[in-house]
Amino acid sequence: MMEIMEGSHAVAEIVKRCRPQVVSAYPITPQTHIVEDLAQMVANCELDAEYITVESEFSALSACLGASAAGSRVYSATTSQGLALMFEVCFNVAGMRQPIVMTIANRSLGAPLSIWNDQQDSISLRDSGWLQFYAEDNQEAADLHMIAYKVCEDHDVLLPAFVCFDGFILSHTYEPVDLPSQEEVDAYLPAFTPYQRLDAEEPLSFGMYATPEYYMEFRYEIDQAMRRAKEAFIRAGREFGEQFGRDYSALVEGYRLDDADTALVAMGSICGTAKDAVDEMRDAGRKVGLLKIRTYRPFPGPEIAEALKGVSTVAVLDKNISLGNGGAVGTEVKSALYGSGAAVYDYIIALGGRDVRKRDIAAVVDLAEKGEGDMFYGLRTEVL
């Protein structure tokens, strides 16, 4: 049923329909509305789950880890400094192969303190073993939670996932969202069947001490599971499309790329602005397109190379910075396109929630086509 609702409420509603058995989270702007809603649903007996209140984000994810190890479907949400406080536990969750789904309402990291949007928080945990999915709008944010559970809980994957959507830009914006009924979600997402769980009758040990003779093999297995997650996502996205009419079987999504000479590459809500900018440039006779990355982990390198085959200039819009090197997405896109002949330029943009307008996107294209790139776009040089 189509409803106009705030992004955070849409996420809470779809999470409820995914039937998590345990929810634990600590409130932090701009994630708070999600877990407020879920806490209210549990209190009103609308969601049959245990809601564990805790004193910090570290405790929240620790509680989720224990609940998942005991065999429950688990959910959490956080952002920014809260995710940073979870750093140690994030590695433990992935290393113990627990299929937890966690929403990230993307927000800048301090210092200086900022409550506004960029993608530095989730990008900073790109190597933790969590799948990372990025939503362009609130419909995609809701849908990706269903897909995330299906992929995470696949016994060929068994990894946790971040479902990332831009704080405030999406989390606090009202948009039309088509929410499937409980019966429809149940038909798509079956009840959780843990691969293994803690059981006093059949004791197991999770996350034990590993000597040098064994540690590397554990990391190898996580890497292989991450690679298998590609096919699992494609299957889950295709099944979603067959049932709901919105196909998510592509790890990347092209927009007006067929005859493009120049391509923008981006993730998240900035893709909506980029599409409008592309339309205006197309109307002016410029052959520009957009490639949206939906899954940052696993990284769709071959899919990017295929989608941008024949493009001469690529401009990556990075809402993060790997300090001293460049944008994280740009670095990996350059690797994916190495040897293709395309000129790839990286633009650090919109950090700390700075506005990006269509004219800014067009200006980035101008810079890329002139061969000027690998820069912070829009710096206020007068304050440096």
C-alpha positions in Angstrom: 0.0 0.0 0.0 1.4 3.4 -1.0 1.7 5.9 1.9 3.4 9.2 2.3 5.7 8.8 5.3 9.0 9.8 6.8 11.9 7.7 5.7 12.7 6.6 9.3 9.1 5.5 9.8 9.1 3.6 6.5 12.3 1.7 7.7 10.7 0.9 11.0 7.5 -0.4 9.4 9.4 -2.7 7.0 11.7 -3.9 9.8 8.6 -4.8 11.8 7.3 -6.8 8.8 10.6 -8.7 8.6 9.8 -10.1 12.1 13.0 -9.5 14.0 12.9 -11.5 17.3 15.4 -9.2 19.1 16.0 -5.4 18.7 18.6 -3.5 20.5 19.8 0.0 19.8 20.9 3.3 21.4 19.3 6.5 20.2 21.5 8.9 18.2 20.5 11.6 15.7 19.4 11.1 12.9 18.7 7.4 13.5 16.4 7.9 16.6 13.0 7.9 14.9 13.6 4.3 13.7 14.2 2.8 17.1 11.6 5.0 18.8 9.0 3.5 16.4 10.2 0.0 17.0 10.2 0.4 20.7 6.6 1.7 20.6 5.6 -1.3 18.4 7.0 -3.7 20.9 5.3 -1.9 23.8 2.0 -1.9 21.9 2.4 -5.7 21.1 2.4 -4.9 17.4 5.9 -6.5 17.1 6.5 -9.8 18.9 10.2 -9.1 19.8 12.4 -8.5 22.7 13.6 -4.9 22.8 16.8 -4.7 24.8 17.5 -1.2 26.3 21.2 -0.5 26.8 23.6 2.2 27.9 25.6 2.6 24.7 25.9 1.6 21.1 28.7 -0.8 22.0 26.3 -2.6 24.4 23.5 -2.5 21.8 25.5 -4.4 19.1 27.0 -6.7 21.8 23.4 -7.6 22.8 22.5 -8.2 19.2 25.6 -10.4 18.7 24.6 -12.6 21.7 21.0 -12.8 20.5 22.0 -13.8 17.0 24.4 -16.4 18.2 21.5 -17.9 20.2 19.5 -18.3 17.0 17.3 -15.1 16.8 16.7 -12.8 13.8 18.2 -9.5 15.0 18.0 -5.8 14.1 19.8 -2.7 15.1 20.3 0.9 13.8 22.9 3.6 14.4 25.0 6.4 12.8 28.2 8.3 13.0 29.8 8.3 16.5 27.5 5.5 17.5 28.8 3.3 14.7 32.4 4.3 15.6 31.7 3.1 19.2 30.6 -0.3 17.8 33.9 -0.7 15.8 35.2 -3.7 17.8 31.9 -5.5 17.9 31.3 -5.0 14.1 34.4 -7.0 13.5 33.3 -9.7 16.0 29.8 -9.9 14.4 31.3 -10.6 10.9 34.0 -12.9 12.2 31.4 -15.0 14.0 29.3 -15.0 10.8 26.2 -13.6 12.4 23.6 -12.3 9.9 22.5 -9.2 11.7 20.9 -6.3 9.7 21.6 -2.8 10.9 20.4 0.5 9.4 22.9 3.3 9.1 21.4 6.7 8.8 24.6 8.1 7.3 26.1 11.1 9.2 29.5 12.8 9.4 32.1 11.8 12.0 33.7 14.3 14.4 35.7 16.2 15.2 34.5 18.9 14.5 31.1 17.7 15.6 28.5 17.5 12.8 25.1 16.0 12.8 24.7 16.4 9.0 25.1 13.9 6.2 28.0 12.3 4.5 29.0 8.6 4.2 32.2 8.6 6.2 30.7 6.5 9.0 29.8 3.3 7.1 32.7 3.7 4.6 35.1 3.7 7.6 34.0 0.1 8.3 34.3 -1.1 4.7 36.9 -3.7 5.7 35.0 -5.1 8.6 33.2 -7.9 6.8 29.7 -6.3 6.7 27.8 -6.1 3.4 27.0 -2.5 2.6 23.9 -1.5 0.6 23.2 2.2 -0.3 19.7 3.6 -1.0 18.9 6.4 -3.4 15.4 7.1 -1.9 13.1 5.9 0.9 11.4 3.3 -1.3 14.8 1.7 -2.0 15.8 2.0 1.7 12.7 0.1 2.8 13.1 -2.6 0.1 16.8 -3.2 0.8 16.0 -4.3 4.3 14.0 -7.2 3.1 16.7 -8.1 0.6 19.4 -7.7 3.2 17.8 -10.3 5.5 17.4 -12.7 2.7 21.0 -12.3 1.6 22.5 -12.3 5.1 20.7 -15.4 6.2 21.6 -17.4 3.0 23.7 -20.2 4.4 26.2 -19.6 1.6 26.8 -16.1 2.9 26.1 -15.7 6.7 27.4 -12.2 7.0 25.9 -9.1 8.6 24.7 -6.1 6.5 24.5 -2.3 6.7 21.5 -0.8 4.9 22.6 2.8 4.5 20.5 5.8 3.7 21.4 9.4 4.0 20.7 11.0 7.4 18.1 13.9 7.3 18.1 13.9 3.5 16.2 10.7 3.5 15.6 9.8 7.2 13.6 12.9 7.9 12.0 13.5 4.5 8.5 12.5 3.6 8.1 10.5 0.4 5.6 8.1 -1.1 6.6 4.6 -0.1 4.9 1.4 -1.2 4.9 -0.9 1.8 4.0 -4.5 1.2 1.6 -6.2 3.6 2.8 -8.6 6.3 1.5 -11.5 4.2 3.6 -10.4 1.2 6.7 -10.0 3.3 6.2 -13.4 4.8 5.9 -14.9 1.3 9.2 -13.3 0.3 11.2 -13.7 3.6 10.8 -17.0 5.3 11.2 -17.5 9.1 14.9 -17.4 10.2 16.6 -20.8 10.2 20.0 -20.4 11.9 22.9 -22.3 10.4 24.1 -23.0 14.0 23.4 -21.6 17.4 24.4 -21.7 21.0 22.7 -24.6 22.6 23.5 -26.1 26.0 22.6 -29.6 24.7 25.0 -29.3 21.8 27.8 -26.9 22.9 29.6 -24.8 20.4 32.2 -22.1 20.7 32.0 -18.9 18.6 34.7 -16.3 18.2 37.4 -18.2 20.0 41.1 -17.5 20.3 42.9 -18.3 17.0 46.6 -19.0 16.7 48.6 -17.9 13.7 48.1 -21.4 12.3 44.4 -20.8 11.8 43.6 -17.1 11.8 44.2 -16.4 8.1 41.9 -19.1 7.1 39.1 -17.5 9.0 39.6 -14.2 7.2 39.8 -16.1 3.9 36.4 -17.7 4.5 34.8 -14.2 5.2 36.3 -12.9 2.0 34.9 -15.9 0.0 31.4 -15.4 1.7 31.5 -11.7 0.7 32.2 -12.7 -2.9 29.3 -15.3 -2.8 27.1 -12.5 -1.6 27.1 -11.0 -5.1 25.1 -13.9 -6.5 22.9 -14.1 -3.4 22.0 -10.4 -3.8 21.3 -10.9 -7.5 19.0 -13.8 -6.8 17.2 -12.0 -3.9 16.8 -8.9 -6.0 15.4 -10.8 -8.9 12.9 -12.6 -6.6 11.9 -9.3 -5.1 11.2 -7.9 -8.6 9.1 -10.9 -9.5 7.0 -10.5 -6.4 6.8 -6.7 -6.0 7.6 -5.3 -9.5 10.8 -3.5 -8.4 13.8 -5.3 -9.7 17.0 -5.1 -7.6 19.0 -7.8 -9.3 21.6 -5.2 -10.5 24.5 -4.3 -8.2 24.9 -1.1 -10.2 22.2 0.8 -12.1 22.9 2.9 -15.1 21.0 6.1 -16.1 21.2 7.4 -19.7 24.5 5.6 -20.2 23.9 4.0 -23.6 25.7 6.6 -25.7 27.4 8.6 -22.9 30.9 10.0 -23.3 31.0 11.1 -19.7 29.7 9.2 -16.7 29.1 10.2 -13.1 29.4 7.5 -10.5 27.8 7.9 -7.1 26.0 6.2 -4.2 22.9 7.2 -2.1 20.6 10.2 -2.4 22.9 12.3 -4.4 22.0 10.0 -7.3 18.6 11.7 -7.5 20.1 15.1 -7.9 22.6 13.7 -10.4 19.8 12.3 -12.5 18.1 15.7 -12.8 21.4 17.3 -13.7 22.0 14.6 -16.3 18.6 15.3 -17.8 19.4 19.0 -18.1 22.8 18.4 -19.6 21.2 16.0 -22.1 18.7 18.7 -23.0 21.7 20.9 -23.8 23.1 18.3 -26.1 25.8 16.8 -23.8 26.3 13.0 -23.7 26.4 12.5 -19.9 25.1 9.6 -17.9 25.1 8.2 -14.3 26.1 4.9 -12.8 24.6 4.3 -9.3 26.4 1.9 -7.0 23.9 0.0 -4.9 26.2 -2.5 -3.3 29.5 -1.1 -2.0 30.3 -4.4 -0.3 30.7 -6.7 -2.1 32.2 -4.2 -4.5 30.9 -4.6 -8.0 34.2 -4.0 -9.9 33.5 -6.1 -13.0 29.9 -4.8 -13.2 31.2 -1.2 -13.1 33.8 -2.0 -15.8 31.0 -3.5 -18.0 28.5 -0.7 -17.4 31.1 2.0 -18.3 32.6 0.3 -21.3 33.1 2.9 -24.0 32.8 5.9 -21.7 35.8 8.2 -22.1 35.5 10.3 -18.9 34.4 9.2 -15.4 33.6 11.6 -12.5 33.2 9.9 -9.1 31.2 11.8 -6.5 32.6 10.7 -3.1 30.8 11.7 0.1 33.8 10.5 2.1 37.5 11.0 2.3 40.3 8.4 2.9 42.6 11.1 4.3 45.8 11.4 2.5 44.7 9.4 -0.5 41.3 10.4 -1.9 37.7 9.1 -1.9 37.2 5.5 -1.0 34.7 4.9 -3.9 36.9 6.7 -6.4 39.9 4.6 -5.4 38.0 1.4 -6.1 36.4 2.7 -9.3 39.9 3.6 -10.6 41.0 0.0 -9.9 38.0 -1.4 -11.6 38.6 0.7 -14.7 42.3 0.3 -14.9 43.4 -0.4 -18.4 40.0 0.6 -19.9 41.3 3.8 -21.4 38.8 5.9 -19.5 40.0 9.0 -17.6 38.8 8.6 -14.0 38.6 11.6 -11.7 37.5 11.7 -8.1 35.7 14.6 -6.4 35.2 14.8 -2.6 31.9 16.5 -2.3 29.2 17.4 0.3 31.1 16.5 3.4 29.3 17.5 6.6 26.0 17.9 4.8 27.1 20.7 2.4 24.4 21.2 -0.2 24.9 19.8 -3.7 22.7 21.3 -6.4 22.3 20.4 -10.1 24.7 23.2 -11.1 27.3 21.7 -8.8 27.0 18.3 -10.6 27.3 20.1 -14.0 30.4 21.9 -12.7 32.0 18.6 -11.8 31.3 17.3 -15.3 32.9 20.4 -16.7 36.0 19.9 -14.6 36.2 16.2 -15.5 35.9 16.9 -19.2 38.7 19.5 -18.9 40.9 16.9 -17.2 40.8 18.6 -13.8 40.0 16.2 -11.0 41.1 14.4 -7.8 40.1 17.3 -5.7 37.8 18.6 -3.0 34.9 20.2 -4.9 33.4 23.5 -3.5 36.1 24.3 -1.0 35.6 27.8 0.7 39.2 28.9 0.1 38.5 32.2 1.9 38.4 30.4 5.2 41.5 28.2 4.7 
